[in-house]
């Protein structure tokens, strides 16, 4: 992305700290999909991950529509 365009978007989008935390928590799921190995998930892990992912998607849609 061109630097000028990146700065324009960066200055217009506010990212709450919780989304950085969500990204950290969800990263292992992406790694496992890319590099399959043994993964143990309990139901509460799945529920939490889906809630975080849903919040990120809703935030992203709202943010894109507002630009």
mmCIF file of the N, C-alpha and C atoms, coordinates in Angstrom:
data_MODEL
# 
_entry.id   MODEL 
# 
loop_
_atom_site.group_PDB 
_atom_site.id 
_atom_site.type_symbol 
_atom_site.label_atom_id 
_atom_site.label_alt_id 
_atom_site.label_comp_id 
_atom_site.label_asym_id 
_atom_site.label_entity_id 
_atom_site.label_seq_id 
_atom_site.pdbx_PDB_ins_code 
_atom_site.Cartn_x 
_atom_site.Cartn_y 
_atom_site.Cartn_z 
_atom_site.occupancy 
_atom_site.B_iso_or_equiv 
_atom_site.pdbx_formal_charge 
_atom_site.auth_seq_id 
_atom_site.auth_comp_id 
_atom_site.auth_asym_id 
_atom_site.auth_atom_id 
_atom_site.pdbx_PDB_model_num 
ATOM 1   N N  . UNK A 1 1  ? 0.854   -1.170  0.000  1.00 0.00 ? 1  UNK A N  1 
ATOM 2   C CA . UNK A 1 1  ? 0.000   0.000   0.000  1.00 0.00 ? 1  UNK A CA 1 
ATOM 3   C C  . UNK A 1 1  ? 0.900   1.232   0.000  1.00 0.00 ? 1  UNK A C  1 
ATOM 4   N N  . UNK A 1 2  ? 0.513   2.199   -0.759 1.00 0.00 ? 2  UNK A N  1 
ATOM 5   C CA . UNK A 1 2  ? 1.305   3.423   -0.808 1.00 0.00 ? 2  UNK A CA 1 
ATOM 6   C C  . UNK A 1 2  ? 1.277   4.104   0.555  1.00 0.00 ? 2  UNK A C  1 
ATOM 7   N N  . UNK A 1 3  ? 2.382   4.732   0.906  1.00 0.00 ? 3  UNK A N  1 
ATOM 8   C CA . UNK A 1 3  ? 2.516   5.374   2.218  1.00 0.00 ? 3  UNK A CA 1 
ATOM 9   C C  . UNK A 1 3  ? 1.434   6.422   2.450  1.00 0.00 ? 3  UNK A C  1 
ATOM 10  N N  . UNK A 1 4  ? 1.144   7.242   1.444  1.00 0.00 ? 4  UNK A N  1 
ATOM 11  C CA . UNK A 1 4  ? 0.158   8.307   1.598  1.00 0.00 ? 4  UNK A CA 1 
ATOM 12  C C  . UNK A 1 4  ? -1.229  7.721   1.886  1.00 0.00 ? 4  UNK A C  1 
ATOM 13  N N  . UNK A 1 5  ? -1.610  6.689   1.136  1.00 0.00 ? 5  UNK A N  1 
ATOM 14  C CA . UNK A 1 5  ? -2.910  6.053   1.349  1.00 0.00 ? 5  UNK A CA 1 
ATOM 15  C C  . UNK A 1 5  ? -2.964  5.389   2.722  1.00 0.00 ? 5  UNK A C  1 
ATOM 16  N N  . UNK A 1 6  ? -1.878  4.750   3.116  1.00 0.00 ? 6  UNK A N  1 
ATOM 17  C CA . UNK A 1 6  ? -1.816  4.096   4.426  1.00 0.00 ? 6  UNK A CA 1 
ATOM 18  C C  . UNK A 1 6  ? -2.002  5.115   5.543  1.00 0.00 ? 6  UNK A C  1 
ATOM 19  N N  . UNK A 1 7  ? -1.353  6.249   5.453  1.00 0.00 ? 7  UNK A N  1 
ATOM 20  C CA . UNK A 1 7  ? -1.473  7.291   6.480  1.00 0.00 ? 7  UNK A CA 1 
ATOM 21  C C  . UNK A 1 7  ? -2.891  7.814   6.556  1.00 0.00 ? 7  UNK A C  1 
ATOM 22  N N  . UNK A 1 8  ? -3.537  7.970   5.400  1.00 0.00 ? 8  UNK A N  1 
ATOM 23  C CA . UNK A 1 8  ? -4.902  8.475   5.379  1.00 0.00 ? 8  UNK A CA 1 
ATOM 24  C C  . UNK A 1 8  ? -5.831  7.516   6.120  1.00 0.00 ? 8  UNK A C  1 
ATOM 25  N N  . UNK A 1 9  ? -5.711  6.230   5.851  1.00 0.00 ? 9  UNK A N  1 
ATOM 26  C CA . UNK A 1 9  ? -6.549  5.248   6.525  1.00 0.00 ? 9  UNK A CA 1 
ATOM 27  C C  . UNK A 1 9  ? -6.194  5.170   8.005  1.00 0.00 ? 9  UNK A C  1 
ATOM 28  N N  . UNK A 1 10 ? -4.921  5.131   8.308  1.00 0.00 ? 10 UNK A N  1 
ATOM 29  C CA . UNK A 1 10 ? -4.470  5.023   9.702  1.00 0.00 ? 10 UNK A CA 1 
ATOM 30  C C  . UNK A 1 10 ? -5.012  6.173   10.539 1.00 0.00 ? 10 UNK A C  1 
ATOM 31  N N  . UNK A 1 11 ? -5.052  7.354   9.984  1.00 0.00 ? 11 UNK A N  1 
ATOM 32  C CA . UNK A 1 11 ? -5.518  8.518   10.731 1.00 0.00 ? 11 UNK A CA 1 
ATOM 33  C C  . UNK A 1 11 ? -7.032  8.559   10.875 1.00 0.00 ? 11 UNK A C  1 
ATOM 34  N N  . UNK A 1 12 ? -7.753  7.757   10.097 1.00 0.00 ? 12 UNK A N  1 
ATOM 35  C CA . UNK A 1 12 ? -9.210  7.773   10.149 1.00 0.00 ? 12 UNK A CA 1 
ATOM 36  C C  . UNK A 1 12 ? -9.814  6.621   10.938 1.00 0.00 ? 12 UNK A C  1 
ATOM 37  N N  . UNK A 1 13 ? -9.040  5.613   11.234 1.00 0.00 ? 13 UNK A N  1 
ATOM 38  C CA . UNK A 1 13 ? -9.569  4.410   11.872 1.00 0.00 ? 13 UNK A CA 1 
ATOM 39  C C  . UNK A 1 13 ? -9.048  4.305   13.300 1.00 0.00 ? 13 UNK A C  1 
ATOM 40  N N  . UNK A 1 14 ? -9.983  4.164   14.213 1.00 0.00 ? 14 UNK A N  1 
ATOM 41  C CA . UNK A 1 14 ? -9.627  3.979   15.607 1.00 0.00 ? 14 UNK A CA 1 
ATOM 42  C C  . UNK A 1 14 ? -9.761  2.493   15.945 1.00 0.00 ? 14 UNK A C  1 
ATOM 43  N N  . UNK A 1 15 ? -8.707  1.920   16.489 1.00 0.00 ? 15 UNK A N  1 
ATOM 44  C CA . UNK A 1 15 ? -8.721  0.503   16.848 1.00 0.00 ? 15 UNK A CA 1 
ATOM 45  C C  . UNK A 1 15 ? -8.638  0.386   18.368 1.00 0.00 ? 15 UNK A C  1 
ATOM 46  N N  . UNK A 1 16 ? -9.663  -0.190  18.936 1.00 0.00 ? 16 UNK A N  1 
ATOM 47  C CA . UNK A 1 16 ? -9.684  -0.373  20.384 1.00 0.00 ? 16 UNK A CA 1 
ATOM 48  C C  . UNK A 1 16 ? -8.634  -1.409  20.788 1.00 0.00 ? 16 UNK A C  1 
ATOM 49  N N  . UNK A 1 17 ? -8.059  -1.227  21.948 1.00 0.00 ? 17 UNK A N  1 
ATOM 50  C CA . UNK A 1 17 ? -7.025  -2.134  22.439 1.00 0.00 ? 17 UNK A CA 1 
ATOM 51  C C  . UNK A 1 17 ? -7.501  -3.584  22.515 1.00 0.00 ? 17 UNK A C  1 
ATOM 52  N N  . UNK A 1 18 ? -8.785  -3.783  22.780 1.00 0.00 ? 18 UNK A N  1 
ATOM 53  C CA . UNK A 1 18 ? -9.282  -5.156  22.907 1.00 0.00 ? 18 UNK A CA 1 
ATOM 54  C C  . UNK A 1 18 ? -9.104  -5.936  21.611 1.00 0.00 ? 18 UNK A C  1 
ATOM 55  N N  . UNK A 1 19 ? -9.121  -5.256  20.460 1.00 0.00 ? 19 UNK A N  1 
ATOM 56  C CA . UNK A 1 19 ? -8.958  -5.966  19.193 1.00 0.00 ? 19 UNK A CA 1 
ATOM 57  C C  . UNK A 1 19 ? -7.524  -6.465  19.007 1.00 0.00 ? 19 UNK A C  1 
ATOM 58  N N  . UNK A 1 20 ? -6.558  -5.763  19.545 1.00 0.00 ? 20 UNK A N  1 
ATOM 59  C CA . UNK A 1 20 ? -5.175  -6.260  19.536 1.00 0.00 ? 20 UNK A CA 1 
ATOM 60  C C  . UNK A 1 20 ? -5.072  -7.504  20.423 1.00 0.00 ? 20 UNK A C  1 
ATOM 61  N N  . UNK A 1 21 ? -5.762  -7.477  21.563 1.00 0.00 ? 21 UNK A N  1 
ATOM 62  C CA . UNK A 1 21 ? -5.779  -8.640  22.458 1.00 0.00 ? 21 UNK A CA 1 
ATOM 63  C C  . UNK A 1 21 ? -6.458  -9.825  21.770 1.00 0.00 ? 21 UNK A C  1 
ATOM 64  N N  . UNK A 1 22 ? -7.574  -9.557  21.099 1.00 0.00 ? 22 UNK A N  1 
ATOM 65  C CA . UNK A 1 22 ? -8.283  -10.618 20.371 1.00 0.00 ? 22 UNK A CA 1 
ATOM 66  C C  . UNK A 1 22 ? -7.367  -11.233 19.318 1.00 0.00 ? 22 UNK A C  1 
ATOM 67  N N  . UNK A 1 23 ? -6.663  -10.397 18.582 1.00 0.00 ? 23 UNK A N  1 
ATOM 68  C CA . UNK A 1 23 ? -5.763  -10.898 17.538 1.00 0.00 ? 23 UNK A CA 1 
ATOM 69  C C  . UNK A 1 23 ? -4.713  -11.827 18.138 1.00 0.00 ? 23 UNK A C  1 
ATOM 70  N N  . UNK A 1 24 ? -4.161  -11.443 19.278 1.00 0.00 ? 24 UNK A N  1 
ATOM 71  C CA . UNK A 1 24 ? -3.171  -12.293 19.951 1.00 0.00 ? 24 UNK A CA 1 
ATOM 72  C C  . UNK A 1 24 ? -3.778  -13.634 20.355 1.00 0.00 ? 24 UNK A C  1 
ATOM 73  N N  . UNK A 1 25 ? -5.012  -13.590 20.863 1.00 0.00 ? 25 UNK A N  1 
ATOM 74  C CA . UNK A 1 25 ? -5.654  -14.816 21.317 1.00 0.00 ? 25 UNK A CA 1 
ATOM 75  C C  . UNK A 1 25 ? -6.075  -15.718 20.162 1.00 0.00 ? 25 UNK A C  1 
ATOM 76  N N  . UNK A 1 26 ? -6.421  -15.130 19.022 1.00 0.00 ? 26 UNK A N  1 
ATOM 77  C CA . UNK A 1 26 ? -6.883  -15.916 17.878 1.00 0.00 ? 26 UNK A CA 1 
ATOM 78  C C  . UNK A 1 26 ? -5.752  -16.427 16.987 1.00 0.00 ? 26 UNK A C  1 
ATOM 79  N N  . UNK A 1 27 ? -4.579  -15.847 17.085 1.00 0.00 ? 27 UNK A N  1 
ATOM 80  C CA . UNK A 1 27 ? -3.455  -16.233 16.223 1.00 0.00 ? 27 UNK A CA 1 
ATOM 81  C C  . UNK A 1 27 ? -3.160  -17.735 16.249 1.00 0.00 ? 27 UNK A C  1 
ATOM 82  N N  . UNK A 1 28 ? -3.137  -18.384 17.404 1.00 0.00 ? 28 UNK A N  1 
ATOM 83  C CA . UNK A 1 28 ? -2.841  -19.833 17.390 1.00 0.00 ? 28 UNK A CA 1 
ATOM 84  C C  . UNK A 1 28 ? -3.806  -20.654 16.533 1.00 0.00 ? 28 UNK A C  1 
ATOM 85  N N  . UNK A 1 29 ? -5.055  -20.223 16.424 1.00 0.00 ? 29 UNK A N  1 
ATOM 86  C CA . UNK A 1 29 ? -6.009  -20.958 15.602 1.00 0.00 ? 29 UNK A CA 1 
ATOM 87  C C  . UNK A 1 29 ? -5.612  -20.891 14.129 1.00 0.00 ? 29 UNK A C  1 
ATOM 88  N N  . UNK A 1 30 ? -5.153  -19.750 13.681 1.00 0.00 ? 30 UNK A N  1 
ATOM 89  C CA . UNK A 1 30 ? -4.695  -19.603 12.309 1.00 0.00 ? 30 UNK A CA 1 
ATOM 90  C C  . UNK A 1 30 ? -3.440  -20.406 12.036 1.00 0.00 ? 30 UNK A C  1 
ATOM 91  N N  . UNK A 1 31 ? -2.554  -20.449 12.991 1.00 0.00 ? 31 UNK A N  1 
ATOM 92  C CA . UNK A 1 31 ? -1.310  -21.206 12.832 1.00 0.00 ? 31 UNK A CA 1 
ATOM 93  C C  . UNK A 1 31 ? -1.617  -22.694 12.716 1.00 0.00 ? 31 UNK A C  1 
ATOM 94  N N  . UNK A 1 32 ? -2.545  -23.180 13.519 1.00 0.00 ? 32 UNK A N  1 
ATOM 95  C CA . UNK A 1 32 ? -2.902  -24.601 13.492 1.00 0.00 ? 32 UNK A CA 1 
ATOM 96  C C  . UNK A 1 32 ? -3.525  -24.967 12.148 1.00 0.00 ? 32 UNK A C  1 
ATOM 97  N N  . UNK A 1 33 ? -4.327  -24.084 11.592 1.00 0.00 ? 33 UNK A N  1 
ATOM 98  C CA . UNK A 1 33 ? -4.930  -24.357 10.288 1.00 0.00 ? 33 UNK A CA 1 
ATOM 99  C C  . UNK A 1 33 ? -3.845  -24.443 9.223  1.00 0.00 ? 33 UNK A C  1 
ATOM 100 N N  . UNK A 1 34 ? -2.888  -23.558 9.300  1.00 0.00 ? 34 UNK A N  1 
ATOM 101 C CA . UNK A 1 34 ? -1.825  -23.536 8.302  1.00 0.00 ? 34 UNK A CA 1 
ATOM 102 C C  . UNK A 1 34 ? -0.831  -24.674 8.516  1.00 0.00 ? 34 UNK A C  1 
ATOM 103 N N  . UNK A 1 35 ? -0.517  -24.969 9.757  1.00 0.00 ? 35 UNK A N  1 
ATOM 104 C CA . UNK A 1 35 ? 0.438   -26.023 10.099 1.00 0.00 ? 35 UNK A CA 1 
ATOM 105 C C  . UNK A 1 35 ? -0.251  -27.018 11.027 1.00 0.00 ? 35 UNK A C  1 
ATOM 106 N N  . UNK A 1 36 ? -1.063  -27.919 10.450 1.00 0.00 ? 36 UNK A N  1 
ATOM 107 C CA . UNK A 1 36 ? -1.858  -28.834 11.282 1.00 0.00 ? 36 UNK A CA 1 
ATOM 108 C C  . UNK A 1 36 ? -1.006  -29.676 12.233 1.00 0.00 ? 36 UNK A C  1 
ATOM 109 N N  . UNK A 1 37 ? -1.470  -29.730 13.426 1.00 0.00 ? 37 UNK A N  1 
ATOM 110 C CA . UNK A 1 37 ? -0.884  -30.596 14.445 1.00 0.00 ? 37 UNK A CA 1 
ATOM 111 C C  . UNK A 1 37 ? -1.976  -30.875 15.455 1.00 0.00 ? 37 UNK A C  1 
ATOM 112 N N  . UNK A 1 38 ? -1.621  -31.483 16.518 1.00 0.00 ? 38 UNK A N  1 
ATOM 113 C CA . UNK A 1 38 ? -2.620  -31.803 17.525 1.00 0.00 ? 38 UNK A CA 1 
ATOM 114 C C  . UNK A 1 38 ? -3.060  -30.536 18.251 1.00 0.00 ? 38 UNK A C  1 
ATOM 115 N N  . UNK A 1 39 ? -4.349  -30.312 18.286 1.00 0.00 ? 39 UNK A N  1 
ATOM 116 C CA . UNK A 1 39 ? -4.908  -29.148 18.982 1.00 0.00 ? 39 UNK A CA 1 
ATOM 117 C C  . UNK A 1 39 ? -6.057  -29.636 19.847 1.00 0.00 ? 39 UNK A C  1 
ATOM 118 N N  . UNK A 1 40 ? -5.991  -29.318 21.114 1.00 0.00 ? 40 UNK A N  1 
ATOM 119 C CA . UNK A 1 40 ? -7.055  -29.688 22.031 1.00 0.00 ? 40 UNK A CA 1 
ATOM 120 C C  . UNK A 1 40 ? -7.900  -28.459 22.321 1.00 0.00 ? 40 UNK A C  1 
ATOM 121 N N  . UNK A 1 41 ? -9.176  -28.542 21.991 1.00 0.00 ? 41 UNK A N  1 
ATOM 122 C CA . UNK A 1 41 ? -10.094 -27.431 22.235 1.00 0.00 ? 41 UNK A CA 1 
ATOM 123 C C  . UNK A 1 41 ? -11.235 -27.896 23.123 1.00 0.00 ? 41 UNK A C  1 
ATOM 124 N N  . UNK A 1 42 ? -11.517 -27.093 24.105 1.00 0.00 ? 42 UNK A N  1 
ATOM 125 C CA . UNK A 1 42 ? -12.709 -27.314 24.909 1.00 0.00 ? 42 UNK A CA 1 
ATOM 126 C C  . UNK A 1 42 ? -13.795 -26.401 24.368 1.00 0.00 ? 42 UNK A C  1 
ATOM 127 N N  . UNK A 1 43 ? -15.030 -26.728 24.677 1.00 0.00 ? 43 UNK A N  1 
ATOM 128 C CA . UNK A 1 43 ? -16.153 -25.968 24.135 1.00 0.00 ? 43 UNK A CA 1 
ATOM 129 C C  . UNK A 1 43 ? -16.044 -24.475 24.453 1.00 0.00 ? 43 UNK A C  1 
ATOM 130 N N  . UNK A 1 44 ? -15.605 -24.131 25.660 1.00 0.00 ? 44 UNK A N  1 
ATOM 131 C CA . UNK A 1 44 ? -15.515 -22.715 26.033 1.00 0.00 ? 44 UNK A CA 1 
ATOM 132 C C  . UNK A 1 44 ? -14.463 -21.987 25.197 1.00 0.00 ? 44 UNK A C  1 
ATOM 133 N N  . UNK A 1 45 ? -13.401 -22.698 24.751 1.00 0.00 ? 45 UNK A N  1 
ATOM 134 C CA . UNK A 1 45 ? -12.402 -22.076 23.874 1.00 0.00 ? 45 UNK A CA 1 
ATOM 135 C C  . UNK A 1 45 ? -13.043 -21.692 22.541 1.00 0.00 ? 45 UNK A C  1 
ATOM 136 N N  . UNK A 1 46 ? -13.836 -22.591 22.000 1.00 0.00 ? 46 UNK A N  1 
ATOM 137 C CA . UNK A 1 46 ? -14.496 -22.354 20.718 1.00 0.00 ? 46 UNK A CA 1 
ATOM 138 C C  . UNK A 1 46 ? -15.485 -21.198 20.836 1.00 0.00 ? 46 UNK A C  1 
ATOM 139 N N  . UNK A 1 47 ? -16.269 -21.203 21.891 1.00 0.00 ? 47 UNK A N  1 
ATOM 140 C CA . UNK A 1 47 ? -17.257 -20.138 22.097 1.00 0.00 ? 47 UNK A CA 1 
ATOM 141 C C  . UNK A 1 47 ? -16.572 -18.782 22.217 1.00 0.00 ? 47 UNK A C  1 
ATOM 142 N N  . UNK A 1 48 ? -15.504 -18.720 23.000 1.00 0.00 ? 48 UNK A N  1 
ATOM 143 C CA . UNK A 1 48 ? -14.767 -17.454 23.159 1.00 0.00 ? 48 UNK A CA 1 
ATOM 144 C C  . UNK A 1 48 ? -14.152 -16.996 21.841 1.00 0.00 ? 48 UNK A C  1 
ATOM 145 N N  . UNK A 1 49 ? -13.549 -17.916 21.106 1.00 0.00 ? 49 UNK A N  1 
ATOM 146 C CA . UNK A 1 49 ? -12.908 -17.560 19.831 1.00 0.00 ? 49 UNK A CA 1 
ATOM 147 C C  . UNK A 1 49 ? -13.942 -17.051 18.832 1.00 0.00 ? 49 UNK A C  1 
ATOM 148 N N  . UNK A 1 50 ? -15.091 -17.694 18.770 1.00 0.00 ? 50 UNK A N  1 
ATOM 149 C CA . UNK A 1 50 ? -16.131 -17.260 17.838 1.00 0.00 ? 50 UNK A CA 1 
ATOM 150 C C  . UNK A 1 50 ? -16.684 -15.881 18.214 1.00 0.00 ? 50 UNK A C  1 
ATOM 151 N N  . UNK A 1 51 ? -16.815 -15.620 19.500 1.00 0.00 ? 51 UNK A N  1 
ATOM 152 C CA . UNK A 1 51 ? -17.286 -14.300 19.946 1.00 0.00 ? 51 UNK A CA 1 
ATOM 153 C C  . UNK A 1 51 ? -16.291 -13.210 19.560 1.00 0.00 ? 51 UNK A C  1 
ATOM 154 N N  . UNK A 1 52 ? -15.001 -13.478 19.786 1.00 0.00 ? 52 UNK A N  1 
ATOM 155 C CA . UNK A 1 52 ? -13.977 -12.488 19.425 1.00 0.00 ? 52 UNK A CA 1 
ATOM 156 C C  . UNK A 1 52 ? -13.959 -12.248 17.925 1.00 0.00 ? 52 UNK A C  1 
ATOM 157 N N  . UNK A 1 53 ? -13.991 -13.327 17.153 1.00 0.00 ? 53 UNK A N  1 
ATOM 158 C CA . UNK A 1 53 ? -13.976 -13.197 15.695 1.00 0.00 ? 53 UNK A CA 1 
ATOM 159 C C  . UNK A 1 53 ? -15.202 -12.430 15.211 1.00 0.00 ? 53 UNK A C  1 
ATOM 160 N N  . UNK A 1 54 ? -16.359 -12.701 15.792 1.00 0.00 ? 54 UNK A N  1 
ATOM 161 C CA . UNK A 1 54 ? -17.584 -12.000 15.405 1.00 0.00 ? 54 UNK A CA 1 
ATOM 162 C C  . UNK A 1 54 ? -17.482 -10.505 15.697 1.00 0.00 ? 54 UNK A C  1 
ATOM 163 N N  . UNK A 1 55 ? -16.933 -10.156 16.856 1.00 0.00 ? 55 UNK A N  1 
ATOM 164 C CA . UNK A 1 55 ? -16.757 -8.735  17.189 1.00 0.00 ? 55 UNK A CA 1 
ATOM 165 C C  . UNK A 1 55 ? -15.815 -8.036  16.213 1.00 0.00 ? 55 UNK A C  1 
ATOM 166 N N  . UNK A 1 56 ? -14.747 -8.730  15.844 1.00 0.00 ? 56 UNK A N  1 
ATOM 167 C CA . UNK A 1 56 ? -13.787 -8.158  14.891 1.00 0.00 ? 56 UNK A CA 1 
ATOM 168 C C  . UNK A 1 56 ? -14.461 -7.931  13.535 1.00 0.00 ? 56 UNK A C  1 
ATOM 169 N N  . UNK A 1 57 ? -15.231 -8.908  13.082 1.00 0.00 ? 57 UNK A N  1 
ATOM 170 C CA . UNK A 1 57 ? -15.917 -8.778  11.793 1.00 0.00 ? 57 UNK A CA 1 
ATOM 171 C C  . UNK A 1 57 ? -16.916 -7.621  11.824 1.00 0.00 ? 57 UNK A C  1 
ATOM 172 N N  . UNK A 1 58 ? -17.698 -7.529  12.885 1.00 0.00 ? 58 UNK A N  1 
ATOM 173 C CA . UNK A 1 58 ? -18.672 -6.436  12.998 1.00 0.00 ? 58 UNK A CA 1 
ATOM 174 C C  . UNK A 1 58 ? -17.965 -5.089  13.014 1.00 0.00 ? 58 UNK A C  1 
ATOM 175 N N  . UNK A 1 59 ? -16.870 -4.981  13.769 1.00 0.00 ? 59 UNK A N  1 
ATOM 176 C CA . UNK A 1 59 ? -16.101 -3.740  13.811 1.00 0.00 ? 59 UNK A CA 1 
ATOM 177 C C  . UNK A 1 59 ? -15.561 -3.406  12.421 1.00 0.00 ? 59 UNK A C  1 
ATOM 178 N N  . UNK A 1 60 ? -15.020 -4.410  11.743 1.00 0.00 ? 60 UNK A N  1 
ATOM 179 C CA . UNK A 1 60 ? -14.464 -4.187  10.410 1.00 0.00 ? 60 UNK A CA 1 
ATOM 180 C C  . UNK A 1 60 ? -15.513 -3.702  9.420  1.00 0.00 ? 60 UNK A C  1 
ATOM 181 N N  . UNK A 1 61 ? -16.669 -4.325  9.419  1.00 0.00 ? 61 UNK A N  1 
ATOM 182 C CA . UNK A 1 61 ? -17.743 -3.905  8.510  1.00 0.00 ? 61 UNK A CA 1 
ATOM 183 C C  . UNK A 1 61 ? -18.173 -2.465  8.798  1.00 0.00 ? 61 UNK A C  1 
ATOM 184 N N  . UNK A 1 62 ? -18.368 -2.163  10.063 1.00 0.00 ? 62 UNK A N  1 
ATOM 185 C CA . UNK A 1 62 ? -18.777 -0.815  10.463 1.00 0.00 ? 62 UNK A CA 1 
ATOM 186 C C  . UNK A 1 62 ? -17.720 0.205   10.068 1.00 0.00 ? 62 UNK A C  1 
ATOM 187 N N  . UNK A 1 63 ? -16.457 -0.142  10.276 1.00 0.00 ? 63 UNK A N  1 
ATOM 188 C CA . UNK A 1 63 ? -15.365 0.765   9.956  1.00 0.00 ? 63 UNK A CA 1 
ATOM 189 C C  . UNK A 1 63 ? -15.275 1.011   8.464  1.00 0.00 ? 63 UNK A C  1 
ATOM 190 N N  . UNK A 1 64 ? -15.377 -0.037  7.671  1.00 0.00 ? 64 UNK A N  1 
ATOM 191 C CA . UNK A 1 64 ? -15.302 0.105   6.212  1.00 0.00 ? 64 UNK A CA 1 
ATOM 192 C C  . UNK A 1 64 ? -16.454 0.945   5.693  1.00 0.00 ? 64 UNK A C  1 
ATOM 193 N N  . UNK A 1 65 ? -17.653 0.706   6.213  1.00 0.00 ? 65 UNK A N  1 
ATOM 194 C CA . UNK A 1 65 ? -18.816 1.467   5.768  1.00 0.00 ? 65 UNK A CA 1 
ATOM 195 C C  . UNK A 1 65 ? -18.704 2.940   6.122  1.00 0.00 ? 65 UNK A C  1 
ATOM 196 N N  . UNK A 1 66 ? -17.970 3.266   7.168  1.00 0.00 ? 66 UNK A N  1 
ATOM 197 C CA . UNK A 1 66 ? -17.861 4.664   7.600  1.00 0.00 ? 66 UNK A CA 1 
ATOM 198 C C  . UNK A 1 66 ? -16.792 5.443   6.831  1.00 0.00 ? 66 UNK A C  1 
ATOM 199 N N  . UNK A 1 67 ? -15.935 4.747   6.089  1.00 0.00 ? 67 UNK A N  1 
ATOM 200 C CA . UNK A 1 67 ? -14.853 5.433   5.361  1.00 0.00 ? 67 UNK A CA 1 
ATOM 201 C C  . UNK A 1 67 ? -15.331 6.095   4.098  1.00 0.00 ? 67 UNK A C  1 
# 
